[in-house]
Amino acid sequence: MAGTIRASTIDQQQAGFEYAHALQWAAADGVAQVTRRSLWRAPDDSGLLVELVGPAAAQLTAEADHSLQKVTSRFAAGGMFTVVAGDLSTDPERLCAQLDATDGGHAAQRLHAVGSLAFWHPHLLASIDVRQALLTCLARSGLLFRGAATDRAGRAAVAVTAQHQSSRMTALFDPRTGHVLAFEDVALPGADPTDRAASVASYLLIIEQGRRTRTPDL
């Protein structure tokens, strides 16, 4: 796949804030919620994060709905969350080392880092050279290639999976461009037969990535 992906419109965008728009479903203490996140990130790691939170069944389209919780976070230079320091390498081995520095050397942890990068650092995955190196790195990481899949937005994807302890993580990639479309974390049942069945702990759907000339006026 690394050798077949092609450049996207994002690769051609130059100036402005890095932008990511995503939906994330998550379950905690038996309560399911969905969060709509919009991120604007400047080159100096300043920026804006707007989150709209509601129950899993919420549409999250009406920001005026007072039943929804809206959280706005502004970050000064250097203040935004960082998954990796510096630019991602275009060399697969060095890129693997950068991913390992975030959580460790397990294949599942590499995949988890990819999910975080897709939202928090969309500019780091904008280069087709980086995406090719990333896909090559993952291909050498012992991941399970699951083939064709569909994300929650109905988009065609290619899925790769890694399992570690009580979690199974899956990343969905656009087969044409190599951009990350979605990331799923499934909690697996333990050895005790009374444990619950496998269930989705979180699902991140990247709706849009690109650049914006400015942050919104809030």
Secondary structure as GFF3:
##gff-version 3
##sequence-region A 1 218
A	DSSP	three_ten_helix	9	12	.	.	.	ID=ss1
A	DSSP	beta_strand	17	28	.	.	.	ID=ss2
A	DSSP	beta_strand	31	41	.	.	.	ID=ss3
A	DSSP	beta_strand	47	55	.	.	.	ID=ss4
A	DSSP	beta_strand	69	75	.	.	.	ID=ss5
A	DSSP	alpha_helix	92	103	.	.	.	ID=ss6
A	DSSP	alpha_helix	107	120	.	.	.	ID=ss7
A	DSSP	three_ten_helix	122	125	.	.	.	ID=ss8
A	DSSP	alpha_helix	128	139	.	.	.	ID=ss9
A	DSSP	beta_strand	144	150	.	.	.	ID=ss10
A	DSSP	beta_strand	156	164	.	.	.	ID=ss11
A	DSSP	beta_strand	167	173	.	.	.	ID=ss12
A	DSSP	beta_strand	180	187	.	.	.	ID=ss13
A	DSSP	beta_strand	199	212	.	.	.	ID=ss14
###
